[in-house]
Amino acid sequence: MGVAPAPPRPTPPPVPDRPHWLRVARETADDLATDAVAREQAGKAPFDEVSRLREAGLLTLLAPAALGGGDADWPTAYAVVRELAGADAAIGRLLGCHYVLSWSARLFAEPALAARLEQRSAAEQWCWGGGIARQEPRLMLVPSENGYVLDGRQSYPTGVLVADRLVVRAVRADTGEPLAVVTDPGREGVRIDDDADPFGQRLAAGGSVEFDGVRVDSDEVLGSLSLDEDLLSPAASLASPLGRLVSVQVCLGLAEGVLAEAREYSRIGHSSWHPDWPAGSPQDPRTLTEYGELTVLTRGASALAAEALTALDSGLQRGADLTYDEGAEISVLVAVAEAAAARAARESTARALDIIGARSASARLGLDRFWRDARTHTLQEPVAQRFRDVGGYFLSGEHPPFTLPT
């Protein structure tokens, strides 16, 4: 009697590719755009919006496929952020910061610890919030018998109201060393206040977090944020340009988003300078000139962003082989892109209102949200230092300082 053949093994589902995630991003952006004005004016904490991101699989986009993630790369993640920011800049920023903070364990922690955190994050679809930029007053991390105790209060512009995990910067009390720490916002002693009240980026879920004797386990301390090159590897130093490229994508999304909405309105509206001429007509050269200038400005910033992204992606792939000089070159390219994108966002969101004219003041249209989001973002991420970084590198080859975005 013959042996029955073994049943064929089921074919594993294909890993989603970049075109798949770009389609998902476009669909999610279209969904967000349908009620963007009403949601922004209501200004509620974006629990529903985070649920939309979670259902679309975007929270686990960067996690390996073996852990149930999207197995995507950073160029894809940035494209997703930009697409969403064009519809809702606050949600685009929230998602971008989530990507950076959830990735921080790979940059600062030992590989085994990073793998454990990423596995839990993917399995439970955590949303990450907080921030590891330097600010005062400092959070203090005091060694204890079973690990550490975290104390202090800080404000963060993104994610804390909806986060499943917080990543924060704390100073070790006995040594003064700055450390990246991850903690559960539901833990005893953590209190989150919805006190940000910005006039833009209202759905970015910012607020203040107070830590009162919060227990921190040893494996919740990711690693050092010291500027000392003996402690901060070239690969870890990419945390700064990695985060700043999120800012670039948000700014570009804002510029592209407001121009797209203004164009649609212009096609059915009228020129604010010549009421008898349809806007966008060859009869209306001023309107055409304005759109032309803003398109050139935004496309130029987009090209600089693409150059910076190519360099950053190459640096991430080099990993431990990256040199400090190569890391500095990447940081400068990102600084150039950030300065250009911030200018494109500010000018496009302001001048688009002028193109449409008095009708743009209508709260029903909600076009002011683009300007408020862009202005708030560029106030929280000022680019004056980026110009100094570029100038110092151009004149003397000076490496930009390691500064993390908010």
Disulfide bonds with the S-S distance in Angstrom:
none
